[in-house]
Amino acid sequence: MLTDQEKRQKFFYSNFYVRYFEAYCYYCDELCQVVPVGLVLGFLIDIIVDRWWSQFRTLPWPDEIAMLLCATVNDDSSDDCLITKEELKEYEASGPINQPPNIIQLTSWAIGIIHNFEASGYIQNSHAVELLILEIQKYR
């Protein structure tokens, strides 16, 4: 009966694989002399962090549109607050998970509410309307 160590030596440590592994170790050692490992790891970490940051920046955040709405809507009555909350719920529901026809319908609905706010006098600055519409289009 073979022990575990003898089994490993027999099956995994055959002469061919031992020589192959030694040659690979010498190759890696020579390569480390030419190119420092820190340099390679630095490039790798830079690529990984850059990819993560670009993915993080493409996440849609409804906070920006909420801050713009709070800054531009001039009335503090409860009806306006309900409309704004309703608009934000629909705005969040139009995220990248939904299908394109749904997104178009929801964003046009949100833009329509912004135009209604402007027509009713809650938003008095046309530049604020433009900023809100651009923010909605950016979220899409």
N, C-alpha and C positions, 0 to 999 in steps of 0.2 A: 504494500500500500504506500502511495506517495504522499508526502506531506504537502501542505499548501505552498510552501516555498519551493519545493521540488517541482510542483506542477507549474508554477510561474516560470521557473527557470527553463523547464522543458518546452512549454508552449509559447511563452512570450519573449524569452531572452535567447532565442536561437542566435547563432553566430552572425547570420546575415543582418538581423535587426540591431544587434549590438554594434556592429561596424557602421551601419547606416546612421544610427543615433549619434555615435561619436563623430562621424563626418559632419552631421548637421550641427552639432555643438561647436565644432571648429569653424564651420562656415559662419555661424552666428557671432562667434567671438571675433573673427576677422571683420565682419560687417560692423560690429560695435566699435572697432578701432577706427573705421573710416567715418561712419556717421554716428554721432552721439545719440543715445537713446532719448535723452531729454528733448532734443530737437524734434525727433519723430513724434514723441508723446505731446509736445507742445502743439504741433500742427494738428494732430488728431483731436486734442481737446478743443482747439480753436474751431475746428469744423463742427464738432458735436455741439458746442455752446452756440455757435452761429445758427445752426439749424434749429435748435431749441428756441432761441430768441425770435427767429423769424416765424416759427409756428405760434409762439406766444403772442406776437404782435398781430397775427391774423385772426385771433379769437375775437368775435364780436362782443363788445361791452356796451350794455344799454345805459351805463352810468353817464356817458357823455350826452346822449340825447335827453336824459332825465334832467341833467344840470342845465342844459340849454332851455328846456321847457320851463323849469323853475325861474330861470333868469328872464325869460321873455314874456311869459303870461303875467298880465298886470292885475288881475282880480283875484281875491282870496276867498270867494264864496265857495260853498261846498259843492255846487253843481260843476264848477270848473275843475275842482279837484277830482271828482269822479270821472269826468271826461278824460282828464290827463292820465289817471290811473288805468282807465280802460284802454286808452291809446298805448300806454306802455306795455300792458299785457299783450296786446296784439302785436306790438313791435317786437317783444321778446319771442313770441310764437312764430315770427317770420324768420327765425334764424336759419343757419345753413342745413339743418336737418330736413326741413320741409322741401317739397317738390317745387320746381320753378313756377308753375301756374299759381300755386298757393302764395308764393312769395310776392308775385306781381300784384295779386289781388290785395294782399294785406298792406303792402307798401303804398299802393294807390289809395287805399282806404285811409292810412295814416296821413298821407299828404293832403287828402281831402279834408281831414279834420283840422290840419294846420291852416288850410285856406279858410275854413269856416271860422277858426279863431281870429284870423286876420279880418274877415268880413264883419264879424260881430264886435270888433274893436278890442279884443283881449290881447292881441299882438299888434302893436302900433308901428313897428319898425319893419319895413320891407326887407332890410338886410338880415334881420333875425329870422324871417320866414325863409330866406334863401339859405341861411346857415342850417336851419332845421331840416330842410329838404335835402341838402347835401349830406347831412349826418345820417339821415334815413337811407339815402342811396349808398353811402359808404358801408352801412351795416349789412346791406343786402349782399 
